[in-house]
Each structure stands twice: as C-alpha cells, then as structure tokens.
C-alpha cells in the first residue's frame, strides 16, 4: 500500500515527520529534527506538509457548482466580510464538495505560503500537498473533538470547519466551540485528547461544563498531537493550499530518478541495436549493389542492354517467340509442370532448355520415385518424359530426364 510522509512544520527549522498508509496506520517511526533531515525521509515518497493551523483560516461555504479555478475567483466575495486581511493578499484553496453540503475552503496569506515554500525548498522538500494541520482533527458525527497541545486547542465539530484557538482557556474554548442545542437529545458528545501532564487540568475544566454534553471522553495523546493529526489526514486528506499559482509543477526528474539505471541500460541496448542494424544494412546495401552490377553485366552480354527491366522484357519476348514458333509448350509452362510433378524431396541439380525440350539432372529418393515423376508428366498429356539415366548413389538416385512438349 502506498505511503505518504507527513511533515509538521514548527517555528524555526524544527519539524516532526512520520509515514502513514491510507488506512492511517504508521509505517516506521516518528522523526524529529531539522527540515533537511526530514528531506532524506521524503525521498521516493509522496509528501504532505502540515502548515501551522493558526496561520490558516478554514471554512465551509455554500458555493455554486463550478470548477476549482472559477470557485477560487468567487469564494473571496463570500468570505470577504469575515476576513481581516485584504483579499488581494490572500490565497484561497478549494476542497472537494461534501456529501452533506458545503465546500471546504482554506485561506492563508500569500506571504506566509511563500515563506513556507521557501523553507521547504531550501531543505530540498517539494511537497505534493500543503494543508493546515487543523485539517487533521477527526470529523466524528455528533462529536466535538478537541486536541490540546502547549496552549493551543485544535477542534472540530462534525461536518464543520476545523479551528485553532491560542491563548484561550479550555473552559472558554468549550463555551465558544460548543454548538447550540435545542434539547437534551441534541447535546453533542465531547472527545478530548491531551498530554499526560494536562489531563487533570482538562478534567477539572470539563467537569464544570459536563452537563452541556451528552457524554465526555478524555484520552491521553500518548504519541503526541502530531500522530493524531497525521493519521486522520492519511485517511481523509485536507484542503491542499497548493492551488492556482502555487500548484506544483511537474516534477518528472524526481519521478524518473529511481529509474535512471534501468533507463540507462535500455538506452544502451537500443543504441547497440541501432548500431548492429546499421552495420547489417550497410552490408546488405553493398551486397545488393554488387548483385545489381553483376545482373547489369550479364544483361549487357546477353541482350546488349544493361538495364534489368529491358533484359527482363527481352527474355520474355524470346521465350514467347520460342513457344509461338514451336506451336506448343514454352519454358515457363514446362517449368511449372515440373514443379507440380516433382516429389518435395527431389532435388534438381541442373537443367537446360532448347527447342521445346528440357533436360533435367536431378536427385530422387529412389528409382520408383524417379519413374513416378516421369509418369506424372506424361499423364498431363502435354509432355513426353524419358528417363535417360538412373544411377544409385548413397544419397539417392541420380537421374537424367528429357521432357519434351507434346505437339499441338
């Protein structure tokens, strides 16, 4: 199963990273160190970088049906009143439309995205996905999920946009984040992940508002908040900020890097094949040229014209004239009859044709085979065939046969 390396950016050059498969199961161990060190783990893996959630605004907006490019033009007008910064200084990313309705939108300052990408580029990391770490808060139906880490509270209520609160007490965060309910049955469930040192403090704050929730679960994030965020993103990807002008260019060089050896061998084999075929072509071309010169010389001696086409016409005319003057079979018809009558194992060593008579010197398997050949020609009633000699050899029977076209 394909793995994705998740890298969580922090202040300075510090980062956390780990690989997960699509089920959210970790593959290997968690790393912590510089982005340069994380780049080594990102080799040959799909890479998703988690940007600080406090720098990304998440929302779920009702948008018309349109392509992502068109929606990125429309969404600033939908969120303009709720954003403190000038929309010209912001980048808007569109997520896939939800089945329950609404489209996820992630907003970040262009200056911040430029700074993140510059840090990653300096470390040698080219991510396919850059998203808010808050997108990793699990989306649990009917549940308010909170992750508490070092004075920050990451949260999400079912089907709503995730949020990040910094410098806000948990009790105040619960009052702000708790959705309004009309009755006891509509109260949400509360699920809180906290570090071991914060559990007791969290429990006291939650107990003060426990009646506001249908149920409360407080769990220790033994492996840290990063593990919770990355595992959730592996199963349900967040909104990719790398859209529009930030969309990654085709990184075909990185894709081809693992195949360099195989590609080199293939190119070498192709080059050798072309060299060998080129040598064979030149050899055949020289042989064809020599054969052409030999044919031209023979035609010049035989018919007085070195052109093969002229020589062919002259030979056909002479053969036709011979057949017409004799009033019977010609050379070609006699040769065709021999081909039809001969045994496949019979070998013709020599032949001559003159005045409607073909003299053959051949090698047959046996005397009966030679006799069968002669009878086959006679049975056509177009030829007379006479066996003039038959000598038994180790390789078969050497025979001479005279074939004469029957008179018309």
Backbone torsions as a table, in degrees:
resi	resn	phi	psi	omega
1	UNK	NA	136.1	-176.5
2	UNK	-64.4	141.6	-179.5
3	UNK	-107.2	151.4	174.0
4	UNK	-122.9	132.8	176.5
5	UNK	-92.4	123.2	178.4
6	UNK	-101.6	126.7	179.7
7	UNK	-119.1	123.5	179.0
8	UNK	-100.9	118.0	179.3
9	UNK	-81.7	141.2	174.9
10	UNK	-128.1	-174.1	179.4
11	UNK	-65.3	147.3	-178.8
12	UNK	72.4	-140.6	-178.3
13	UNK	-107.9	16.1	-177.1
14	UNK	-83.2	143.3	-179.9
15	UNK	-151.1	158.9	169.5
16	UNK	-121.3	147.0	179.4
17	UNK	-151.4	153.3	176.5
18	UNK	-164.9	152.5	179.2
19	UNK	-101.2	139.4	179.3
20	UNK	-133.5	150.7	171.8
21	UNK	-91.7	-178.7	-173.6
22	UNK	-68.0	-15.0	178.4
23	UNK	-87.0	-5.5	-177.2
24	UNK	90.2	7.3	178.5
25	UNK	-85.5	135.8	-178.7
26	UNK	-74.0	143.6	178.6
27	UNK	-120.1	98.1	-177.9
28	UNK	104.2	-151.2	-176.0
29	UNK	-119.2	168.4	178.9
30	UNK	-86.0	134.1	177.7
31	UNK	-108.7	152.8	177.4
32	UNK	-146.7	133.9	-178.1
33	UNK	163.0	-149.3	-178.5
34	UNK	-80.9	160.6	175.8
35	UNK	-63.0	-31.9	177.8
36	UNK	-62.2	-40.2	177.0
37	UNK	-67.5	-38.5	178.4
38	UNK	-64.3	-30.0	-179.5
39	UNK	-61.0	-33.6	178.6
40	UNK	-64.7	-38.1	178.6
41	UNK	-72.0	-20.8	-177.3
42	UNK	-82.8	-8.0	-179.6
43	UNK	-61.7	131.1	176.2
44	UNK	64.1	23.5	177.5
45	UNK	-130.7	150.5	170.2
46	UNK	-69.3	136.5	-171.8
47	UNK	-121.3	130.6	175.6
48	UNK	-123.5	123.5	-178.7
49	UNK	-103.8	132.7	178.6
50	UNK	-96.9	113.3	179.2
51	UNK	-84.5	154.8	179.1
52	UNK	-54.9	126.4	-175.5
53	UNK	-65.9	-26.0	-179.0
54	UNK	-69.6	-15.2	-178.7
55	UNK	-100.3	3.4	-178.4
56	UNK	-126.4	129.0	175.5
57	UNK	-96.7	127.3	179.9
58	UNK	-111.2	143.8	179.6
59	UNK	-152.5	161.0	171.6
60	UNK	-119.4	118.9	-170.7
61	UNK	-123.2	143.8	173.1
62	UNK	-82.5	111.5	-176.9
63	UNK	-122.3	152.5	177.7
64	UNK	-69.2	164.2	177.6
65	UNK	-73.3	117.0	-179.6
66	UNK	-165.3	170.3	178.7
67	UNK	-73.2	160.6	-178.4
68	UNK	-55.2	-40.8	-178.7
69	UNK	-62.1	-44.0	179.4
70	UNK	-66.8	-39.5	-179.3
71	UNK	-66.6	-34.1	177.9
72	UNK	-64.9	-24.7	175.9
73	UNK	-80.2	-30.0	-175.5
74	UNK	-84.9	-39.5	-169.3
75	UNK	-62.7	-30.9	177.7
76	UNK	-57.9	-34.2	179.2
77	UNK	-70.2	-28.5	179.7
78	UNK	-76.1	-27.9	-175.3
79	UNK	-110.4	-0.6	-171.4
80	UNK	-55.5	-41.1	-175.7
81	UNK	-72.1	-21.9	-178.0
82	UNK	-97.4	2.7	-178.9
83	UNK	-109.9	135.6	-178.0
84	UNK	-81.1	-28.8	-175.9
85	UNK	-90.1	161.3	175.8
86	UNK	-66.2	129.3	-176.4
87	UNK	-62.1	-22.4	178.5
88	UNK	-67.8	-22.1	-179.2
89	UNK	-94.6	3.2	-175.3
90	UNK	-113.7	153.8	174.8
91	UNK	-112.9	133.0	-176.9
92	UNK	-112.5	127.3	178.7
93	UNK	-116.1	139.5	-175.6
94	UNK	-109.8	130.1	175.6
95	UNK	-95.1	175.3	178.7
96	UNK	-68.5	141.3	-179.4
97	UNK	-62.0	137.2	-177.9
98	UNK	-82.8	150.0	177.6
99	UNK	-64.1	-37.2	-178.3
100	UNK	-76.1	-6.7	179.7
101	UNK	111.2	148.3	179.5
102	UNK	90.1	156.2	-179.8
103	UNK	-124.0	126.8	178.4
104	UNK	-66.3	139.6	177.8
105	UNK	-133.0	135.6	175.7
106	UNK	-119.1	133.0	-176.5
107	UNK	-125.0	131.1	177.6
108	UNK	-145.5	151.6	177.9
109	UNK	-67.0	136.3	178.8
110	UNK	-58.2	-36.3	179.9
111	UNK	-61.8	-39.0	179.2
112	UNK	-68.6	-43.3	179.4
113	UNK	-62.9	-41.6	178.8
114	UNK	-60.5	-40.6	-179.7
115	UNK	-67.0	-42.6	178.4
116	UNK	-61.3	-47.8	-177.9
117	UNK	-65.3	-34.1	177.7
118	UNK	-64.7	-42.3	177.6
119	UNK	-63.3	-43.6	-179.9
120	UNK	-66.3	-41.9	-179.7
121	UNK	-64.0	-39.2	178.5
122	UNK	-63.4	-33.2	179.4
123	UNK	-83.8	-8.3	-179.1
124	UNK	87.1	27.0	-179.4
125	UNK	-111.6	126.6	176.8
126	UNK	-120.7	90.6	-173.8
127	UNK	-74.2	147.4	170.7
128	UNK	-81.2	-27.0	-177.7
129	UNK	-134.3	136.5	170.9
130	UNK	-129.7	116.3	-176.8
131	UNK	-139.6	166.0	177.7
132	UNK	-69.8	138.7	177.5
133	UNK	-63.7	-24.3	179.3
134	UNK	-65.4	-22.6	176.6
135	UNK	-63.4	-15.0	179.9
136	UNK	-84.3	-0.7	174.4
137	UNK	-72.5	126.1	-173.6
138	UNK	-61.0	143.7	177.5
139	UNK	-99.8	97.7	-175.6
140	UNK	-110.3	124.1	-178.3
141	UNK	-55.1	133.2	175.7
142	UNK	64.9	19.7	-173.9
143	UNK	-131.4	137.5	169.5
144	UNK	-94.7	116.0	-177.7
145	UNK	-105.1	128.4	178.1
146	UNK	-125.6	137.6	172.8
147	UNK	-121.3	123.8	-174.0
148	UNK	-111.1	127.8	-178.0
149	UNK	-152.0	114.8	170.6
150	UNK	49.3	51.1	176.1
151	UNK	83.0	-0.6	176.0
152	UNK	-111.4	143.5	178.0
153	UNK	-122.1	116.9	176.1
154	UNK	-98.9	132.5	-177.1
155	UNK	-148.1	163.7	174.6
156	UNK	-161.1	135.8	169.1
157	UNK	-103.9	145.4	-171.5
158	UNK	-42.0	129.0	174.1
159	UNK	66.8	6.4	176.4
160	UNK	-105.3	171.9	-179.8
161	UNK	-73.3	146.7	176.5
162	UNK	-71.7	162.6	179.5
163	UNK	-143.5	161.6	176.2
164	UNK	-133.4	128.5	177.6
165	UNK	-117.3	133.9	-178.7
166	UNK	-127.7	133.0	180.0
167	UNK	74.3	20.6	179.9
168	UNK	-115.1	131.9	178.6
169	UNK	-64.6	150.8	-177.0
170	UNK	-59.8	-40.7	-178.5
171	UNK	-62.1	-41.5	177.8
172	UNK	-68.1	-38.2	178.9
173	UNK	-63.0	-38.2	178.9
174	UNK	-65.4	-38.4	180.0
175	UNK	-70.2	-33.8	179.2
176	UNK	-75.2	-39.7	-172.3
177	UNK	-86.8	-22.7	-176.0
178	UNK	-67.1	123.4	178.3
179	UNK	-68.9	147.3	179.0
180	UNK	-70.8	137.6	179.5
181	UNK	-123.8	150.3	-178.2
182	UNK	-93.1	-11.5	-177.6
183	UNK	-165.1	177.5	-178.2
184	UNK	-61.3	-39.7	-176.1
185	UNK	-70.0	-19.1	-177.3
186	UNK	-93.9	1.2	179.5
187	UNK	-64.3	137.4	-179.8
188	UNK	-80.0	162.8	172.1
189	UNK	-88.6	149.6	179.5
190	UNK	-116.8	125.9	177.6
191	UNK	-124.9	118.7	-176.3
192	UNK	-120.9	130.3	172.1
193	UNK	-109.1	128.5	-179.9
194	UNK	-141.9	160.7	175.2
195	UNK	-73.7	156.9	-172.6
196	UNK	-56.1	-37.2	-177.7
197	UNK	-71.4	-18.7	-176.4
198	UNK	-100.5	-4.9	-171.8
199	UNK	-61.1	-46.1	-177.0
200	UNK	-65.0	-41.5	178.2
201	UNK	-63.5	-41.5	178.8
202	UNK	-63.8	-40.6	-177.6
203	UNK	-63.9	-38.7	179.2
204	UNK	-65.1	-42.6	-179.6
205	UNK	-67.5	-37.7	-179.1
206	UNK	-70.8	-37.6	-178.7
207	UNK	-60.9	-29.1	-178.9
208	UNK	-69.9	-21.2	-178.6
209	UNK	-123.3	19.7	-173.4
210	UNK	-61.1	-29.9	-178.7
211	UNK	-69.0	-13.1	-179.7
212	UNK	-80.3	-6.4	-173.8
213	UNK	-126.8	150.2	179.0
214	UNK	-70.8	-27.1	179.6
215	UNK	-168.5	156.9	-177.4
216	UNK	-134.0	132.9	172.6
217	UNK	-127.2	126.4	176.3
218	UNK	-117.3	120.3	-176.2
219	UNK	-122.3	151.0	178.7
220	UNK	-87.9	126.4	175.9
221	UNK	-83.1	78.7	-172.7
222	UNK	-59.9	-35.5	-177.7
223	UNK	-95.2	5.3	179.5
224	UNK	94.5	159.8	-178.8
225	UNK	-65.0	-34.9	-178.7
226	UNK	-55.4	-40.7	-179.3
227	UNK	-63.3	-39.2	178.3
228	UNK	-65.3	-44.5	-177.8
229	UNK	-65.5	-48.0	-176.2
230	UNK	-66.7	-40.8	180.0
231	UNK	-62.6	-40.0	178.8
232	UNK	-67.7	-39.7	179.4
233	UNK	-67.9	-30.6	177.9
234	UNK	-63.6	-33.6	-179.3
235	UNK	-88.6	-32.7	-178.2
236	UNK	-138.3	94.4	-174.2
237	UNK	-59.2	148.6	177.9
238	UNK	-85.2	-176.2	179.7
239	UNK	-78.5	119.8	-175.4
240	UNK	-76.5	120.2	178.7
241	UNK	-73.8	-14.3	-178.3
242	UNK	-84.0	75.4	179.9
243	UNK	-130.3	163.3	178.6
244	UNK	60.7	-124.1	-178.2
245	UNK	-66.5	-19.6	-178.8
246	UNK	-96.7	1.8	179.6
247	UNK	-59.8	131.8	-177.0
248	UNK	-64.1	138.7	175.4
249	UNK	-73.6	162.1	-180.0
250	UNK	-63.4	119.2	-178.5
251	UNK	-100.9	62.5	-174.0
252	UNK	-70.0	-25.9	178.9
253	UNK	-66.1	-42.2	178.1
254	UNK	-67.1	-37.2	178.4
255	UNK	-65.1	-37.0	-175.3
256	UNK	-81.9	-14.8	-174.0
257	UNK	-56.1	-44.4	179.8
258	UNK	-65.7	-15.5	-176.3
259	UNK	-102.9	10.9	-175.1
260	UNK	-60.5	-44.6	-178.0
261	UNK	-63.9	-48.0	179.7
262	UNK	-62.3	-41.0	179.8
263	UNK	-65.7	-39.1	178.1
264	UNK	-63.0	-42.7	177.9
265	UNK	-64.3	-39.5	179.6
266	UNK	-64.7	-42.1	179.0
267	UNK	-65.1	-40.5	178.5
268	UNK	-62.8	-44.5	179.3
269	UNK	-62.8	-40.5	178.5
270	UNK	-63.8	-41.7	-179.9
271	UNK	-63.6	-43.1	178.8
272	UNK	-63.2	-40.5	178.6
273	UNK	-61.6	-42.7	179.3
274	UNK	-65.1	-38.6	178.8
275	UNK	-64.3	-46.1	-179.9
276	UNK	-63.3	-45.2	179.5
277	UNK	-65.3	-35.1	177.0
278	UNK	-64.6	-41.0	178.4
279	UNK	-65.0	-42.3	177.8
280	UNK	-63.3	-38.6	179.0
281	UNK	-62.9	-44.6	179.6
282	UNK	-63.9	-38.3	178.7
283	UNK	-65.2	-44.1	178.7
284	UNK	-66.0	-35.7	179.5
285	UNK	-65.7	-41.4	177.6
286	UNK	-65.3	-40.8	178.8
287	UNK	-65.0	-39.8	178.2
288	UNK	-64.9	-39.0	179.2
289	UNK	-65.6	-41.4	179.3
290	UNK	-65.6	-40.7	178.7
291	UNK	-65.7	-39.8	178.0
292	UNK	-61.8	-41.1	178.1
293	UNK	-65.2	-37.3	179.1
294	UNK	-66.8	-42.7	178.5
295	UNK	-63.4	-43.3	179.7
296	UNK	-61.3	-41.5	178.8
297	UNK	-64.4	-41.5	-179.8
298	UNK	-66.7	-40.5	178.3
299	UNK	-64.0	-38.5	179.5
300	UNK	-62.9	-41.0	179.7
301	UNK	-71.5	-36.8	-173.3
302	UNK	-80.7	-44.3	-172.5
303	UNK	-124.0	-1.7	178.1
304	UNK	80.6	15.0	179.4
305	UNK	-142.2	127.6	-176.1
306	UNK	-82.7	-8.4	-179.5
307	UNK	-74.8	125.5	-179.2
308	UNK	-58.4	-37.4	-179.3
309	UNK	-65.9	-41.0	177.3
310	UNK	-65.9	-38.9	178.8
311	UNK	-63.9	-41.4	179.7
312	UNK	-63.5	-43.6	179.1
313	UNK	-63.0	-41.3	-178.4
314	UNK	-64.8	-41.9	179.4
315	UNK	-64.2	-44.0	178.8
316	UNK	-62.7	-39.0	178.9
317	UNK	-65.1	-41.1	-179.1
318	UNK	-67.3	-41.4	177.9
319	UNK	-64.6	-42.0	178.2
320	UNK	-64.8	-40.1	178.4
321	UNK	-65.2	-38.5	178.6
322	UNK	-62.4	-43.1	-179.4
323	UNK	-67.4	-39.7	-178.5
324	UNK	-66.6	-41.8	-179.1
325	UNK	-67.4	-32.0	179.0
326	UNK	-82.3	-19.6	179.3
327	UNK	70.5	23.9	-178.6
328	UNK	-149.1	-142.1	-177.2
329	UNK	-70.8	146.3	176.2
330	UNK	-107.7	-174.5	-176.5
331	UNK	-59.7	-46.5	-175.0
332	UNK	-66.9	-42.0	179.0
333	UNK	-67.1	-36.2	177.1
334	UNK	-65.2	-42.8	179.8
335	UNK	-64.9	-38.2	177.9
336	UNK	-64.2	-39.6	178.8
337	UNK	-65.3	-37.0	178.8
338	UNK	-64.7	-42.1	179.9
339	UNK	-62.3	-40.5	-179.0
340	UNK	-71.1	-29.5	-174.8
341	UNK	-91.3	-22.8	-173.3
342	UNK	-73.7	149.5	173.2
343	UNK	-73.7	140.8	-179.2
344	UNK	-56.8	-26.6	-179.2
345	UNK	-87.2	-4.9	-179.4
346	UNK	-79.0	137.2	-178.4
347	UNK	-116.1	128.4	177.7
348	UNK	-94.3	118.3	-177.7
349	UNK	-92.7	-30.4	-179.2
350	UNK	-160.0	154.0	175.8
351	UNK	-152.8	153.9	175.2
352	UNK	-143.8	149.9	-176.9
353	UNK	-136.2	129.0	178.2
354	UNK	-159.6	132.2	176.3
355	UNK	52.3	54.4	175.3
356	UNK	64.5	14.3	-178.1
357	UNK	-122.9	129.5	179.3
358	UNK	-111.8	122.4	174.4
359	UNK	-102.5	122.9	-177.8
360	UNK	-112.9	140.6	167.6
361	UNK	-118.5	118.1	-172.4
362	UNK	-140.9	169.3	178.4
363	UNK	-122.7	117.8	180.0
364	UNK	-109.8	164.7	-179.0
365	UNK	-67.9	-34.3	-177.9
366	UNK	-159.5	173.7	177.1
367	UNK	-65.1	-44.2	177.2
368	UNK	-58.4	-35.8	178.6
369	UNK	-65.6	-38.0	178.4
370	UNK	-66.9	-41.6	179.1
371	UNK	-66.1	-38.5	178.3
372	UNK	-62.8	-36.5	178.0
373	UNK	-63.3	-45.4	-179.0
374	UNK	-65.4	-42.3	179.6
375	UNK	-64.2	-36.6	178.9
376	UNK	-61.7	-38.6	178.1
377	UNK	-68.4	-40.6	-179.3
378	UNK	-65.9	-35.6	-176.6
379	UNK	-66.4	-16.3	175.5
380	UNK	-71.7	-16.7	-177.0
381	UNK	59.3	18.3	176.0
382	UNK	-110.9	-15.5	-175.3
383	UNK	-137.8	152.3	167.4
384	UNK	-107.6	132.0	-178.2
385	UNK	-123.9	127.3	-177.2
386	UNK	-125.8	124.6	176.2
387	UNK	-83.2	114.3	-176.8
388	UNK	-94.0	-21.5	178.6
389	UNK	-159.3	147.9	176.4
390	UNK	-148.9	109.7	-177.4
391	UNK	-118.8	125.1	-179.0
392	UNK	-78.4	128.2	178.3
393	UNK	-125.8	169.8	177.7
394	UNK	-61.2	-34.2	-177.2
395	UNK	-86.3	-6.4	-179.0
396	UNK	145.0	-153.0	-178.8
397	UNK	-111.8	118.8	175.0
398	UNK	-85.5	127.1	-177.6
399	UNK	-136.2	156.1	172.7
400	UNK	-121.1	129.1	-177.2
401	UNK	-128.8	134.8	175.8
402	UNK	-107.0	127.6	-177.7
403	UNK	-119.1	127.1	-177.5
404	UNK	-125.4	135.2	178.0
405	UNK	-68.9	136.5	-179.8
406	UNK	-67.2	149.3	179.5
407	UNK	-71.4	140.9	179.9
408	UNK	-68.6	NA	NA
